[in-house]
């Protein structure tokens, strides 16, 4: 599988999806005009990745801001991982947020409520 | 006819200043433009010692409003690459202890009533109800059609807003109206 590694742009987060380590990272801000164009390849990648039965998947999300339509795409991505967890896969979501950023923490807690995945919240400096 | 002359340009500048304008933009709204204006907005707010939490809220509302203009303005301009961008206006200003993010764009008269109903319905709900509503819409696996995805944007803005949403429709001709939307964000927030 391809190792996806992309730098952040003005409105898109940095991506590092590593099939060797099972660590997937999204870092930065996300408010593209058409988030589907950005997220669909990542969601397809995740769909394929879970068929390889990885030992574990760790998704690191550190988004300082994401717009409404990006949040829908994030949910789509999380739902793929949720599917894997339902069949016994080990999945952890590390939700990182800047020190004192209660709104980013709350956005993560909101997702945690509705997604059946293990979330770990970590404040970063 | 333009009211701007070199002689009254200072007056024009004063009008902006006295209105507490931080950023004002009128023209086609593209994603590239949004990124640039958003960056200017954040820089200006930081320079005015606005706390990060408030800057983030203002920025979030600005992005939703700007993307609504891009997608739903009935006044479209053709780009060189064949794509279309919406024309509109966004102004961010400070008055007393609130910032206001106000957007305006032309819509078809046939869209006025559905939009008014949607906004009325949002305005009648509590923040908790709106949070549940936004969640329901986001977790819905169906692809959302254009106006529905704008609907979530309005809900998210209403959740962030520190005052009830305000809007106005000004008829411009037989087929069109100018739709203005104002979102207020409080200057100081508890963190």
Interface residues (C-beta under 8 A of the other chain):
Chain A: X10 X11 X31 X32 X33 X64 X65 X67 X68 X69 X71 X72 X75 X100 X101 X102 X103 X110 X114
Chain B: X31 X34 X35 X39 X52 X53 X56 X57 X59 X60 X63 X64 X67 X70 X131 X134 X135 X138 X139 X144 X149 X152 X153 X156 X191
